[in-house]
Amino acid sequence: MSDQTPLPVFPPGFVFGAATASYQIEGAANEDGRGPSIWDTYSHTPGRTDGGDTGDVACDHYHRYPEDVALLRDLGVDSYRFSIAWPRIQPTGQGPAEQKGLDFYSRLVDELLEAGIEPAATLYHWDLPQALEDKGGWRVRETAERFGEYTAIVAEHLADRVPRWITLNEPWCSAFLGYSVGRHAPGAQEGTGALAAAHHLLVGHGLAMKALRAAGVREAGITLNPDWNVAATDSAADRAAALRADTQHNLVWTDPLFAGRYPASEEDTWGELITGQDFRREGDLELIGQPLDFLGVNYYRPTLVADAPHREPDPALRVATDNRYAERPWPDVRRTAMGWPVVPETFTELLTDLKARYGDALPPIHITENGTAEHDEVSADGAVHDPDRVTYLHDHLTALRAAMDAGVDVRGYYVWSLLDNFEWALGYAKRFGIVRVDYDTLERTPKDSFHWYRKLIAAHRG
């Protein structure tokens, strides 16, 4: 991309931000009363993560947060999205708060405010206290109830200084990668258990929303990672497969949140796994569907979907993600270090489709994650030149602007991620940051993408 390439332009008041998550950057896993999370257990289980990597140290943000806030100030962002580690607040997921955990986030919030940066707090970014998983995890309603109590504790201490709150980050990953695919903590491979987890995550969201409203927060919402599922061909079989993919990835969340219903296509998608189950209760849809101030959207890439048979022929052994579809390679596009296709125009299509589907029931949107892992290298000059990331960000922000021009109400954008970090089951092998972290020395080095994003933000300050 040429230095002369025009920057995308956004309206006055548009929020530019950067995002991270607690287990991915904090480290200090055994300090100040923090209890173990499912990710501590998962990452310490041999064979679960690439290279046996864990979040024990990660980026050591717990001790280096002033340095990271200084980076954010230099970047010029309006807002910083971080997540709160539930096990730092309640080591076993219930009972009185650990004051040292509350104090850490209070210091972080004050540091951000002093730097002129608006805090945006995510209450759950996948680090469930292990003690709650031992009691059934998100498969059981009690975890949703405990989540509401935890939210009330955190909001009581921080609502006066944190204006924007997110209940859950990407519940699809928690429910289906965690309880069906088994590639995320807790590493289960289940059918009905994963669907129960999906429902209880939404119940927990509803209870958290009630707690946030009671605390008087300014803005509260949820972050989803909707997929843009495209049928591989125009055949009826592939179009039906794309609907099943859409049901699992999108409608299971968006229909209860914005339409007050469960997806009409759920029985075709899950069959006996969903029919006749007792984890849903009267009044749940009303609880789940409380009005939101915003919807957080995380977006990275589209998916090409084709019809396929069940991988497991025995329904009794089938997991919730075995839905008679298969992903196909997106043709003739660049792929990131994650192997994900780069198709920016699908970002526009996803957002305009959400607006068309839910109309006025869809709240304003914040893009709470967007970014890319690339094959970064430190050059001889000590810099990290990452032109593919710069192009990715430019093109996706341009696609975002196109969605806004088409009538989608988007209020802000948070790049993922501020820092290279622990990338879950992939360990430290993939780098999403606009700031490089040397995992031996923990030195931070802003990449070219950091400087490009700073230039974009500065262009909107005139």
Disulfide bonds with the S-S distance in Angstrom:
none
